[in-house]
């Protein structure tokens, strides 16, 4: 497990906040498109905080549009 965290740290990742009425749908669309998300924490009913790879972050715009969610970079 340590190697996975080390690999993600070396390749780069972003911490994002996803807000919208269908955050679960956004996560399902991302997993179907093989966009890597991890450490997903539900903040409230309409938002979640998660980590994503840099490659995945670039590819998640269509998933956000399709699910009606907004994605913001926290860190």
C-alpha positions as CSV (number, residue, x, y, z in Angstrom):
1,X,0.0,0.0,0.0
2,X,2.9,2.3,0.7
3,X,4.1,1.9,-2.8
4,X,0.8,3.0,-4.2
5,X,0.9,6.3,-2.2
6,X,4.5,6.8,-3.2
7,X,3.7,6.2,-6.8
8,X,0.8,8.7,-6.7
9,X,3.0,11.3,-4.9
10,X,5.8,11.0,-7.6
11,X,3.4,11.2,-10.5
12,X,1.4,14.0,-9.0
13,X,-2.2,14.4,-7.7
14,X,-4.6,17.2,-6.8
15,X,-7.1,17.4,-4.0
16,X,-10.5,18.4,-5.4
17,X,-13.9,19.4,-4.1
18,X,-16.9,18.1,-6.1
19,X,-20.2,19.9,-5.5
20,X,-23.6,19.2,-7.0
21,X,-26.7,17.1,-6.6
22,X,-25.3,13.9,-8.1
23,X,-21.8,13.4,-6.7
24,X,-22.2,9.6,-6.8
25,X,-23.0,9.8,-10.5
26,X,-19.8,11.8,-11.0
27,X,-17.8,9.1,-9.2
28,X,-19.4,6.3,-11.2
29,X,-18.8,8.1,-14.5
30,X,-15.1,8.6,-13.5
31,X,-14.7,5.0,-12.5
32,X,-16.2,3.8,-15.8
33,X,-13.8,6.0,-17.7
34,X,-10.9,4.7,-15.6
35,X,-10.2,8.0,-13.9
36,X,-8.4,7.3,-10.7
37,X,-10.0,8.7,-7.5
38,X,-9.1,7.9,-3.9
39,X,-9.6,9.1,-0.3
40,X,-13.1,10.1,-1.1
41,X,-14.8,11.9,1.9
42,X,-18.3,13.1,1.9
43,X,-18.4,16.7,3.3
44,X,-22.2,17.1,3.2
45,X,-25.2,16.2,1.1
46,X,-24.0,18.0,-2.0
47,X,-20.2,17.9,-1.8
48,X,-17.3,15.5,-1.5
49,X,-13.5,15.9,-1.1
50,X,-11.2,13.5,-3.0
51,X,-7.8,13.1,-4.6
52,X,-7.3,12.6,-8.3
53,X,-4.3,12.0,-10.5
54,X,-3.2,14.8,-12.8
55,X,-4.1,12.8,-15.9
56,X,-7.5,12.1,-14.4
57,X,-8.2,15.7,-13.5
58,X,-7.7,16.7,-17.1
59,X,-10.1,14.0,-18.3
60,X,-12.9,14.6,-15.8
61,X,-14.5,17.7,-17.4
62,X,-17.0,15.7,-19.5
63,X,-17.9,13.6,-16.5
64,X,-18.6,16.8,-14.4
65,X,-20.7,18.2,-17.2
66,X,-22.7,15.0,-17.7
67,X,-23.4,14.6,-14.0
68,X,-24.1,18.3,-13.4
69,X,-21.3,18.8,-10.8
70,X,-18.7,21.4,-10.4
71,X,-15.0,20.6,-9.7
72,X,-12.7,22.9,-7.8
73,X,-9.1,22.4,-6.8
74,X,-8.5,22.6,-3.1
75,X,-4.7,21.9,-3.2
